[in-house]
Amino acid sequence: MKRTKILVGIMSVFLLVILSIALWPKHSDQKKEDGQLTIVASTNVYAELASTVAGDHANVSAIISKQSVSPEDFEPTNQVAKEVSKADIAFGNGLGYDAWLNKLTRSSKKTQLILVSQLLKKSDKDNPHLWNDPENMVQAAQQLADQLSKKDPDHKADYQKNAAAYKEKLTPVTEKVAALKSQLNGRVAFETESVYEYMLHDLGLTITGDAFAEAVGEESDPAPSVMKKIQEQMKNHEIDLVVQNTQTSGGDVAKLIKLAKQENLPIVKVTETSPDKTSYVDWKLSELNQIEKYIAS
């Protein structure tokens, strides 16, 4: 009888432990009780945007936060896959720039995928470097605010206010673009890779040498005829501004940069990914300031 009582007591404790574990709130449930969403962004640029729009109502993190890591070549680890699967929202660029995010999200029943390219209704043929148009970023912030308002209607007013604050935050960039456009409209620019295309169009510049930029972007050699034409344009000073993506190197790029220097053509140095620990506004202003210096010279 004593053994039976002991056995019953042990079984009761065991069942209580199992029941307690089953009823213990999971981490994700606790987040919901706290009123916070979890947003995982593909890059630090989009994490900054999402963090501003979501404010105190979401925990936002970036998968890629270092300039040296290319989103196009990134291979997610198991830890990254785990983070995405637990997130409420995965926020990325789209257009193949961070295609791995699509794959990771498809394997999660919980995570909603929000892509800037879809928010802006871009087609597969559009340039993927969407962040180089500040207006794209403003529109993306508003669209994200609308999505968050549907997902968390209790904080709709905050999301809408934060989207307006993000637009205001980008004012130094949009105002500088407008000021420079009045002085650059109609001039000709050549870029070593088509990462800055949106911004050049915003500035009213005509872009030449598309075939060269596309070849570099595809990591192939441009045709000799393409190379020859750009060299002739530089020598004849038919190009007013050269935009160099400093994260891309190669013999043909080096040759054209060397020729541009010999011809005293202004060279604006840009990067495809954001410098470490640098805000979007500071990053874009650092590039636009180079163009402003060219105009003043």
Secondary structure, 3 states (H helix, E strand, C coil): CHHHHHHHHHHHHHHHHHHHHHHCCCHHHHHHHCCCEEEEEEEHHHHHHHHHHHHHHEEEEEEECCCCCCCCCCCCCHHHHHHHHHCCEEEECCCCCCHHHHHHHHCCCCCEEEEHHHHCCCCCCCCCCHHHCHHHHHHHHHHHHHHHHHHCHHHHHHHHHHHHHHHHHCHHHHHHHHHHHHHHCCCEEEECCCCCHHHHHHCCCEEECHHHHHHHHCCCCCCHHHHHHHHHHHHCCCCCEEEEECCCCCHHHHHHHHHHHHCCCCEEEECCCCCCCCCHHHHHHHHHHHHHHHHHC
